[in-house]
Amino acid sequence: MKPRILIYRAQPDAVEARLAEHFSIERIDGLRANPDALADALAQVDGALGSSVAIGAAELSRATRLRAIATVSVGIDKFDLAALDARHVVLSHTPDVLTETTADTVFALVLATARRVVELADYVRAGRWQKSIGAELYGVDVHHKTIGIIGLGRIGQAVARRAALGFGMKVLYHGRHRDETAERTYGARLCSLDTLLGEADFVCLQVPLTDATRGMIGSRELSLMKPDAILINASRGAVIDEAALIAALTEGRVRAAGLDVFEHEPVSADSALLRLPNVVPLPHIGSATEETRVAMAMQAADNLIAALIRNELPNTVNPAAWAKR
C-alpha cells in the first residue's frame, strides 16, 4: 500500500503527477485551513507537502503517523521545530534552486528604488510628464556605490556577485562567519553591523527570521544609515521594525526602501508604507518565476519521496528527529 500524503497547497501538475507515482494523495486548501482542519488532515497521513501555512503544536496534536513534511520554500519560520522534534517529524526545505532568482529580485529592488522606477512610471501614466524632468525627480547611481549585505549566505553571495562584477560596487558584509572566498572574488569586506550601516549606500537584508534577527533593524540601526542610503529587504518582514522604518522614510532620514516582504502578509492596504512614494513594495515575489517555483516544488517532492520511500534525508532541517522514531 502506498504511503498517504497531504498536499496543503496546490502544486504544478507535473509535481503532483510525480507524487502520485509514489503516494496516495489527500488535499486541503491550506491557505484557508483553520488549525483544527489542518490537524485533522495531518492526523491521517504519513507525509505532507506545501507552503505558507504555520504548522506548530496545535496542527501536529494528533499527527501520530506523520513522519515527514516537505516545505516548498527555503525559509522554515512557519514551523515549530520543537513541536516537530517532539513528534519525530522531519522537515525538508528547498535551498539552492531559488538562489539566483531571489538575487535577481533583490537587484530589481536596488535598481527600482535608486532610479525611482515605480514612482516615475506612475508619473508618466498620470499624464504629468509635460517637459524634461528636473532635479526633484532625479534618482541616484547604482554603479560604483557601496552595497552592504547583512547575511552572506547563498542569496547574499549571489547579490554580491551581481554588485561587484556587474556594477563595480564595493561590497561590505556582516555575518556570523568570515567568507574568504567572497573576499577574494568580490573584494568583500567583513565588518560590524554598525560599520556596515554607516558606510553602505544600499543595505540589503538576507537573513533568516530567528529570535536573534527579529526586529534587528530598528530606530537605532536606521539612525546609523546615511540619509541618502536605501534599505532593501527580501528576506523576512519581521527583521525590520516597520514603525521605525516608516518614521525614518517620512522624515527623510533614509532615502528609500525596496520591500518584498512585510511584517504581516499580505500587507494591509492601509499600511503607511504603501502611501510613501519612496517605497517600492512587492508581494513577496523573491522566487516567484514559473521556472523557479516549479523547480522548488519538484525538489520538495523529491525530498518527500526520499524520506518516505528510501529512508533518505536530503535538505532536511532536523535529521535527528528521524533517528528517534
N, C-alpha and C positions, 0 to 999 in steps of 0.2 A: 504494500500500500504506500502511495506517495505521501511524504510529509505534507502537512497542511500549513499554508502561509496566509497572512493577511496583507493585502495591498491597501494602505490607508491614504494614499493619494494616487490618482490615476497616472499611469506611466505610458510611454510610447508603445505602440502596438508591437514593434519588434522586441521590446524588452519583456512585455507581458507574454508574448509567444515563447520566448526563451525560458521564462519562469514556468510556464505551463508544461514544458517538456519534463520538468523535474518535480513539480509540486501540484497539489490540489489547492486552488486559489479561492479565497474569500475576499470580499471587497467592502470597504466602508469609506464614505466621504469624510476623511479625517479633518478637513478644514472646517466642517460644521459639526463634527462629532463632539458630544459632551464627554466628560471623563467617564461617566457610567457606561455609555455606549461603547467607548473605546476599550474600557476594562472588560466588558462582556465579550467583545470580539477577540481581544488578546488572550482571554482565558481558553479559547477554543483552538489555538494554533500553536505550531512549533516554531514559526518564524514570522517576521514582519518586515515590510519594506515601505518606505515613504519619506516624507519630509515636512518641515514647517509645522509640526504638531508637538506640543510639550508632552513628554512621557516621563512620569515620575511614579512615586509610590502608589498613588491612587489608581492610576491606569494599570499598574502591574499587580494590583492587590489579589487578583485571582488567577494570575498567569502561571499556573503550576507546571504546564508543559512547555512553555515558551523557552527556547534555547538561544535564539539569535535575532537581532534587529539590524537591518542594513539601512542606514540613512543616506538619502540622495543629497549629500552636502558634505562639505569639509568641516564645517562648524558642528560642534556637539553640545552647544549650550542649551539646547532644547531638552536634554536628557539629564536625569538624576542618576549619576554614575553609582552613587552609594546604593540606591534602590535597585539598580541593575545588578550590581555585585551581590547584593543580598539574595537576589533571585537566581544568581548564577547565569545571568543572561549576558552574552557578549554583544558588543556594539561595534559595527564596522562603519567606516565613512569613505569618502571619495577624494583623497588628496591627489595632487599631480594633474589630473585631467582638466581641471579648471584654472590652473595657474596662469597660463598665457592670456586666456580670455578675460580673467578678472584684472590682470595687469593692464590690458587694453582699456578696460572701463576706468581704471584709476587715471590713466593718462588722458582719456577723453575728458574727465573732470578737471584735470590740470589745465588743459587747453581751453575748455569751455569757460572756466572761471577767469583765467588770465586774459582771454580775448573777449570776454563778455558776450559769448556767442548766443546764449538763450535770450538775454536781455535785448540785444540788438536785433535778433530775428523778430522778436515781438515788436520792437520799434518800427521795423520795416512793415510788418503786417498791419500795424495800426495806422499806416499812411503818414507817419511822422517824418519820413526821410524826404525832405524837400530841398536839401542842399548838402554839400560836403560836410561831414561831421566835424565837430570841433573837439578841443581838448577834454571837454566834460564827458565825452564818450570814448576816449582812448582806453585801450587796455594796457597790459604790461607784457614784456617779453618773457618767454619761457627759456629760450636757448641761453646757455652760459650762466644761468642763475644757479642758486644753491637749493637743492632738494634735501629735506631731512626725512628719513624713513624710520618710523618707530615700529620695530619688528621686522627684522631682515630674514624672514623665513622664505618659503618658496615664492610666494607672490611678491614679497618685498624685494627679493633678488631680481625678479623679472622686471619690476619697476625700476630698480637701479640700472639694469642693463639698458632699458629704453632711455633713461635720463642721461647716463654717461655717454653711451655710444651713439645714441640717436640725436641728442640735443646738446651735447657738450657740457652737461651740467656737472657741478661739483656735488658729490654725494656724501652726506653725513648719515650716520645711522646710530640708533640706540637700541640695545637689546641685552639679553642675559649673557650672550656669548660673543666672543670676537670671531669675525669671519675673515680669515686671512686671504681666502680666495677672492672675495669681493674687494678687499683692499688692493690686491694685486691687479685684478682685472678691471675694476671700475674706479680705482683711486679712492674708494670709500674710506671714511674716517670714523672710527668709533668714538662716541662722546657721550657725556651725560645728557639726560633729558633736558635739563635747563640750558645747557650749551646749545643743543640742537634747536630748541625753541627760539633762542635768542639770535641765531645766525641764519636760519633757513628762510628762504623766500617762499617755499612751498613745504608744508608739513603734512606728511602722508601717514595715516594710521593704518597699520597692517598687523594688528594684534588680535588674538582670540579674546572672547569675553570670559574673564575669570574674576574671582574675588579681588585679585591684585590689579586688574585693568579696569574694572567698573568705575566710571567717573574719574579716570586718570587725567583727563583734560578738563579742568575746571577754571574758576576765576583766576587763581594764581598762575596757572600754566598759560592761560590766554594772555595774561598781562605781560608775560615774558616775550611774546611774539612781537615781531616788528609790525608797525601799523600797516605796512604795505604787504604783509605776508598773507598767504592764502592757506586755508586749512582744508584738507581732503580726507574724507572718511569713507572707505569702502570695506570696513571690517565689521564692526557691530556698533549700533547706535548708542548703546548704553555706556560705551567707552567715554563719551563726551557728556558733560553736564549741559544739557540743551538750554536751560535758562541762562547760564553764564555765557554761552555762545551767542544767544540772541542779543544779550546786552552788549557784548563786545562788537558784534556786527553793526548794531544800531548806533552805537556811539563812535564808530569809526576806529576802534582800537585793533580791529582785524579787517583786512581789505575785503575778503570774500570767503565763501565756503562752498565746496562741492561735496554733496552728501548723497551717497547711495543707500544709506542705512539711517534709521531713526530709533529713538528710544522705545517708541511704541509703533508697531507696524500693523496695518497700513497707517501712515501718519495722518492725523486728523486734518481735515480740510481747513479748519480754523486755526491751525498752528501758525504762530507768528513767523516761523521760518519761511513759510510759503508766501508771506507778504513782503519779504525783503528782496529787492532786485539784485542784491549781491550774493544770493544763494542760488546754486544750481541743484535742484532736488531731483533725484531719480528713484524709481520704485523698486529698489533692491535688485538691480539687473546685473550685478557683478559677473555672473557666469551665464547670463541668460542669452545665449545664442542657440540656435537649433542644433548645431553640431555638438556643442559642449554639453548641453543638457541631455542629449541622447547618450553621449559617452559617459556622463556621470551615472545615468540610470542603468546603463549596461554594466558599468563597474560595480554598482550596488548589487545588481542581480548576480553577478559572478561572485561577489563576496558572500551572498547568502547561499548560493549553490555550494561554494567551497566549504562553508561551515556545516551545513545540514546534510550534505551528500558525501563529502570527502573528509570531514573532520579536520579541515584546514582553516587557518585564521588570517587570511590576508587583510591588510588595512584595518586591523582590529585595535580598538582603543583600550580595551580591558581584557586582554587574553587570560589573565589569571583567573577570571570568573569561570572560564571553561574547565579548568583543571579541577575546580571544586565540585563539579557536578557529580 
